[in-house]
Amino acid sequence: DMVFRTAYTMVKNPHDAEDIAQDVFVSLVRVQPKFESDEHQKAWLLRVTINRSKSFLRSAWQQRTQGLPDTLPDAA
């Protein structure tokens, strides 16, 4: 929950935040770092989430695309 909320705060899109959170947990499983405590694990997760979110916001794809508006006009 903390990872998703952090990503969502930065990218302002729940779908992108879910993707970032998934990437963070895949990294956790892949790297399998040794943590000294639960606080160390929490700090690692937050730092990786922030870094992934910043990378997402800097990506060329993100800078060149715009999302659809919440309401689309009728095609009538």
N, CA and C atoms as an extended XYZ file, in Angstrom:
228
Properties=species:S:1:pos:R:3:atomname:S:1:resname:S:1:resid:I:1 pbc="F F F"
N         0.832       -1.189        0.000 N   ASP     1
C         0.000        0.000        0.000 CA  ASP     1
C         0.880        1.257        0.000 C   ASP     1
N         1.926        1.242        0.797 N   MET     2
C         2.817        2.392        0.886 CA  MET     2
C         3.515        2.644       -0.452 C   MET     2
N         3.922        1.584       -1.120 N   VAL     3
C         4.609        1.719       -2.405 CA  VAL     3
C         3.657        2.310       -3.443 C   VAL     3
N         2.445        1.796       -3.505 N   PHE     4
C         1.457        2.306       -4.462 CA  PHE     4
C         1.145        3.773       -4.182 C   PHE     4
N         0.910        4.113       -2.907 N   ARG     5
C         0.566        5.500       -2.569 CA  ARG     5
C         1.692        6.451       -2.923 C   ARG     5
N         2.921        6.043       -2.701 N   THR     6
C         4.069        6.890       -3.040 CA  THR     6
C         4.149        7.107       -4.549 C   THR     6
N         4.000        6.032       -5.299 N   ALA     7
C         4.048        6.149       -6.760 CA  ALA     7
C         2.883        6.999       -7.274 C   ALA     7
N         1.699        6.787       -6.720 N   TYR     8
C         0.521        7.543       -7.161 CA  TYR     8
C         0.687        9.030       -6.869 C   TYR     8
N         1.271        9.356       -5.732 N   THR     9
C         1.508       10.754       -5.376 CA  THR     9
C         2.406       11.424       -6.412 C   THR     9
N         3.340       10.670       -6.944 N   MET    10
C         4.282       11.264       -7.883 CA  MET    10
C         3.761       11.288       -9.317 C   MET    10
N         3.105       10.217       -9.770 N   VAL    11
C         2.721       10.146      -11.187 CA  VAL    11
C         1.277       10.556      -11.442 C   VAL    11
N         0.464       10.659      -10.414 N   LYS    12
C        -0.922       11.146      -10.514 CA  LYS    12
C        -1.814       10.293      -11.424 C   LYS    12
N        -1.497        9.016      -11.545 N   ASN    13
C        -2.291        8.119      -12.370 CA  ASN    13
C        -2.276        6.740      -11.710 C   ASN    13
N        -3.442        6.194      -11.356 N   PRO    14
C        -3.453        4.915      -10.630 CA  PRO    14
C        -2.905        3.748      -11.451 C   PRO    14
N        -3.117        3.758      -12.754 N   HIS    15
C        -2.630        2.653      -13.587 CA  HIS    15
C        -1.107        2.664      -13.690 C   HIS    15
N        -0.545        3.834      -13.879 N   ASP    16
C         0.912        3.943      -13.923 CA  ASP    16
C         1.516        3.634      -12.559 C   ASP    16
N         0.847        4.054      -11.492 N   ALA    17
C         1.329        3.773      -10.145 CA  ALA    17
C         1.331        2.270       -9.870 C   ALA    17
N         0.325        1.562      -10.365 N   GLU    18
C         0.289        0.100      -10.205 CA  GLU    18
C         1.461       -0.548      -10.938 C   GLU    18
N         1.756       -0.067      -12.141 N   ASP    19
C         2.885       -0.608      -12.902 CA  ASP    19
C         4.207       -0.370      -12.180 C   ASP    19
N         4.370        0.821      -11.632 N   ILE    20
C         5.597        1.146      -10.907 CA  ILE    20
C         5.711        0.278       -9.659 C   ILE    20
N         4.618        0.124       -8.919 N   ALA    21
C         4.643       -0.711       -7.718 CA  ALA    21
C         5.015       -2.154       -8.073 C   ALA    21
N         4.481       -2.649       -9.172 N   GLN    22
C         4.812       -4.001       -9.595 CA  GLN    22
C         6.300       -4.106       -9.922 C   GLN    22
N         6.850       -3.117      -10.612 N   ASP    23
C         8.278       -3.111      -10.930 CA  ASP    23
C         9.132       -3.117       -9.667 C   ASP    23
N         8.702       -2.368       -8.664 N   VAL    24
C         9.450       -2.300       -7.408 CA  VAL    24
C         9.489       -3.677       -6.747 C   VAL    24
N         8.360       -4.366       -6.702 N   PHE    25
C         8.336       -5.670       -6.049 CA  PHE    25
C         9.044       -6.745       -6.869 C   PHE    25
N         9.035       -6.593       -8.188 N   VAL    26
C         9.826       -7.506       -9.019 CA  VAL    26
C        11.311       -7.299       -8.726 C   VAL    26
N        11.727       -6.058       -8.555 N   SER    27
C        13.117       -5.764       -8.196 CA  SER    27
C        13.479       -6.368       -6.845 C   SER    27
N        12.553       -6.290       -5.918 N   LEU    28
C        12.789       -6.863       -4.586 CA  LEU    28
C        13.018       -8.367       -4.682 C   LEU    28
N        12.236       -9.047       -5.493 N   VAL    29
C        12.379      -10.494       -5.645 CA  VAL    29
C        13.652      -10.831       -6.408 C   VAL    29
N        13.961      -10.046       -7.445 N   ARG    30
C        15.144      -10.312       -8.252 CA  ARG    30
C        16.440      -10.086       -7.483 C   ARG    30
N        16.530       -8.945       -6.828 N   VAL    31
C        17.772       -8.551       -6.159 CA  VAL    31
C        17.945       -9.297       -4.836 C   VAL    31
N        16.878       -9.511       -4.130 N   GLN    32
C        16.874      -10.153       -2.806 CA  GLN    32
C        17.939       -9.555       -1.875 C   GLN    32
N        17.830       -8.245       -1.633 N   PRO    33
C        18.814       -7.615       -0.750 CA  PRO    33
C        18.644       -8.085        0.696 C   PRO    33
N        19.718       -8.040        1.422 N   LYS    34
C        19.686       -8.399        2.852 CA  LYS    34
C        19.445       -7.114        3.643 C   LYS    34
N        18.382       -7.114        4.437 N   PHE    35
C        18.019       -5.933        5.216 CA  PHE    35
C        18.386       -6.132        6.671 C   PHE    35
N        18.845       -5.044        7.293 N   GLU    36
C        19.208       -5.092        8.701 CA  GLU    36
C        17.984       -5.084        9.608 C   GLU    36
N        16.903       -4.449        9.124 N   SER    37
C        15.681       -4.343        9.929 CA  SER    37
C        14.499       -4.067        9.008 C   SER    37
N        13.321       -4.043        9.599 N   ASP    38
C        12.124       -3.710        8.828 CA  ASP    38
C        12.175       -2.270        8.328 C   ASP    38
N        12.749       -1.384        9.120 N   GLU    39
C        12.884        0.013        8.710 CA  GLU    39
C        13.820        0.148        7.510 C   GLU    39
N        14.863       -0.649        7.478 N   HIS    40
C        15.792       -0.644        6.348 CA  HIS    40
C        15.071       -1.114        5.082 C   HIS    40
N        14.234       -2.142        5.202 N   GLN    41
C        13.456       -2.628        4.066 CA  GLN    41
C        12.474       -1.562        3.585 C   GLN    41
N        11.828       -0.892        4.517 N   LYS    42
C        10.879        0.166        4.164 CA  LYS    42
C        11.594        1.299        3.427 C   LYS    42
N        12.762        1.691        3.919 N   ALA    43
C        13.529        2.761        3.279 CA  ALA    43
C        13.956        2.347        1.871 C   ALA    43
N        14.365        1.098        1.705 N   TRP    44
C        14.764        0.599        0.390 CA  TRP    44
C        13.587        0.643       -0.576 C   TRP    44
N        12.433        0.164       -0.126 N   LEU    45
C        11.234        0.163       -0.975 CA  LEU    45
C        10.843        1.583       -1.383 C   LEU    45
N        10.883        2.509       -0.435 N   LEU    46
C        10.538        3.896       -0.749 CA  LEU    46
C        11.518        4.508       -1.742 C   LEU    46
N        12.796        4.282       -1.543 N   ARG    47
C        13.806        4.861       -2.427 CA  ARG    47
C        13.661        4.307       -3.839 C   ARG    47
N        13.458        3.005       -3.965 N   VAL    48
C        13.297        2.402       -5.291 CA  VAL    48
C        12.025        2.922       -5.946 C   VAL    48
N        10.948        3.069       -5.180 N   THR    49
C         9.688        3.592       -5.717 CA  THR    49
C         9.868        5.014       -6.227 C   THR    49
N        10.523        5.848       -5.464 N   ILE    50
C        10.764        7.236       -5.873 CA  ILE    50
C        11.622        7.274       -7.131 C   ILE    50
N        12.662        6.468       -7.171 N   ASN    51
C        13.533        6.453       -8.355 CA  ASN    51
C        12.792        5.972       -9.592 C   ASN    51
N        11.991        4.928       -9.448 N   ARG    52
C        11.213        4.425      -10.598 CA  ARG    52
C        10.203        5.467      -11.062 C   ARG    52
N         9.581        6.156      -10.134 N   SER    53
C         8.595        7.185      -10.488 CA  SER    53
C         9.264        8.336      -11.230 C   SER    53
N        10.424        8.758      -10.756 N   LYS    54
C        11.152        9.835      -11.438 CA  LYS    54
C        11.571        9.404      -12.835 C   LYS    54
N        12.028        8.174      -12.976 N   SER    55
C        12.412        7.663      -14.291 CA  SER    55
C        11.214        7.630      -15.226 C   SER    55
N        10.064        7.224      -14.701 N   PHE    56
C         8.849        7.192      -15.496 CA  PHE    56
C         8.491        8.590      -15.983 C   PHE    56
N         8.559        9.573      -15.098 N   LEU    57
C         8.198       10.941      -15.464 CA  LEU    57
C         9.182       11.551      -16.457 C   LEU    57
N        10.440       11.113      -16.422 N   ARG    58
C        11.455       11.623      -17.352 CA  ARG    58
C        11.447       10.910      -18.694 C   ARG    58
N        10.743        9.796      -18.785 N   SER    59
C        10.791        8.989      -20.012 CA  SER    59
C        10.240        9.773      -21.207 C   SER    59
N        10.798        9.482      -22.368 N   ALA    60
C        10.369       10.161      -23.600 CA  ALA    60
C         8.905        9.873      -23.880 C   ALA    60
N         8.463        8.664      -23.625 N   TRP    61
C         7.066        8.314      -23.875 CA  TRP    61
C         6.148        9.197      -23.041 C   TRP    61
N         6.447        9.347      -21.791 N   GLN    62
C         5.604       10.140      -20.895 CA  GLN    62
C         5.593       11.610      -21.294 C   GLN    62
N         6.699       12.123      -21.756 N   GLN    63
C         6.786       13.529      -22.118 CA  GLN    63
C         6.077       13.847      -23.423 C   GLN    63
N         5.914       12.850      -24.305 N   ARG    64
C         5.329       13.101      -25.620 CA  ARG    64
C         3.868       12.691      -25.729 C   ARG    64
N         3.300       12.111      -24.712 N   THR    65
C         1.912       11.664      -24.787 CA  THR    65
C         1.046       12.434      -23.812 C   THR    65
N        -0.237       12.488      -24.127 N   GLN    66
C        -1.214       13.106      -23.240 CA  GLN    66
C        -2.312       12.082      -23.006 C   GLN    66
N        -2.851       12.072      -21.811 N   GLY    67
C        -3.947       11.177      -21.504 CA  GLY    67
C        -5.250       11.694      -22.095 C   GLY    67
N        -6.209       10.789      -22.191 N   LEU    68
C        -7.519       11.193      -22.681 CA  LEU    68
C        -8.252       11.964      -21.593 C   LEU    68
N        -9.101       12.897      -21.980 N   PRO    69
C        -9.892       13.608      -20.954 CA  PRO    69
C       -10.875       12.655      -20.293 C   PRO    69
N       -11.309       13.007      -19.102 N   ASP    70
C       -12.242       12.157      -18.363 CA  ASP    70
C       -13.563       11.986      -19.093 C   ASP    70
N       -14.010       13.017      -19.775 N   THR    71
C       -15.271       12.930      -20.536 CA  THR    71
C       -14.975       13.184      -22.002 C   THR    71
N       -15.427       12.284      -22.842 N   LEU    72
C       -15.246       12.430      -24.279 CA  LEU    72
C       -16.521       12.946      -24.898 C   LEU    72
N       -16.447       13.810      -25.903 N   PRO    73
C       -17.658       14.303      -26.551 CA  PRO    73
C       -18.342       13.174      -27.332 C   PRO    73
N       -19.652       13.267      -27.457 N   ASP    74
C       -20.408       12.280      -28.222 CA  ASP    74
C       -20.034       12.392      -29.701 C   ASP    74
N       -20.013       11.262      -30.385 N   ALA    75
C       -19.617       11.230      -31.791 CA  ALA    75
C       -20.805       11.514      -32.710 C   ALA    75
N       -21.887       12.056      -32.180 N   ALA    76
C       -23.088       12.332      -32.974 CA  ALA    76
C       -22.848       13.464      -33.874 C   ALA    76
